[in-house]
Amino acid sequence: MARANIVACATGHHFYLLNDGNAVNFVHGAAVGPFIYLVQGEILAALSLLTSGRLAEPGLHQVAHRVRESIARAWLRTFDEE
């Protein structure tokens, strides 16, 4: 069973981490290849953007293309030999 952790921010907002921060759709031990690190890298980049205060307006936002390329290059350096 997945464990939930509640984290409170200084702003009074809360967020929930499920399955110890791992993908909740793999809670029962399904095999996940290294590609999941690309997704997690972009999630971390998005969280950084959200908490930076650089977003001018509420709404839907995307991680910049150059950031996604950087994440992909780091992934390739790490996993290209497998």
C-alpha positions in Angstrom: 0.0 0.0 0.0 1.3 3.5 -0.9 2.1 5.8 1.9 1.2 9.5 1.7 3.3 12.2 3.1 1.8 15.7 3.5 4.3 18.6 3.2 3.4 22.1 4.4 5.0 25.1 2.7 5.8 28.4 4.4 3.0 29.9 2.4 0.5 27.7 4.2 -0.1 25.5 1.1 0.2 21.7 1.3 1.1 19.1 -1.2 1.0 15.3 -1.0 3.7 12.9 -1.9 2.4 9.4 -2.7 4.3 6.1 -3.0 7.4 7.7 -1.4 7.6 10.2 -4.3 7.6 7.5 -7.0 5.0 7.1 -9.8 1.7 6.1 -8.2 0.7 4.0 -11.2 3.6 1.7 -10.4 2.8 1.3 -6.7 2.5 -2.5 -7.0 6.1 -3.1 -8.3 5.6 -3.0 -12.1 8.8 -2.8 -14.0 9.7 0.8 -14.9 12.7 1.4 -17.2 15.1 4.3 -17.0 12.8 6.4 -19.3 10.8 7.3 -16.2 13.7 9.6 -15.1 12.9 11.8 -18.1 9.4 12.3 -16.8 10.6 12.9 -13.2 13.2 15.3 -14.4 10.6 17.4 -16.2 8.4 17.3 -13.1 11.2 18.6 -11.0 11.9 21.4 -13.6 8.2 22.3 -13.5 8.2 22.4 -9.7 11.2 24.7 -9.8 9.5 27.0 -12.2 6.3 27.0 -10.1 8.2 27.9 -6.9 10.5 30.4 -8.4 7.9 33.2 -8.6 8.8 33.8 -12.3 5.4 32.9 -13.6 3.5 36.2 -14.2 0.0 34.8 -14.4 -1.9 31.7 -13.3 -2.6 29.2 -16.1 -1.2 26.3 -18.0 2.6 26.5 -18.5 5.2 24.4 -20.1 8.8 23.7 -19.2 11.0 25.6 -21.7 12.3 23.6 -24.7 15.9 24.3 -23.7 15.3 22.9 -20.3 13.7 19.7 -21.8 16.7 19.4 -24.1 19.0 19.7 -21.1 17.1 17.0 -19.2 17.3 14.7 -22.3 21.1 15.3 -22.7 21.7 14.4 -19.1 19.5 11.3 -19.5 21.5 10.2 -22.6 24.8 10.8 -20.9 23.6 8.5 -18.1 21.7 5.8 -19.9 22.9 5.7 -23.5 25.3 2.9 -22.8 22.6 0.4 -21.6 
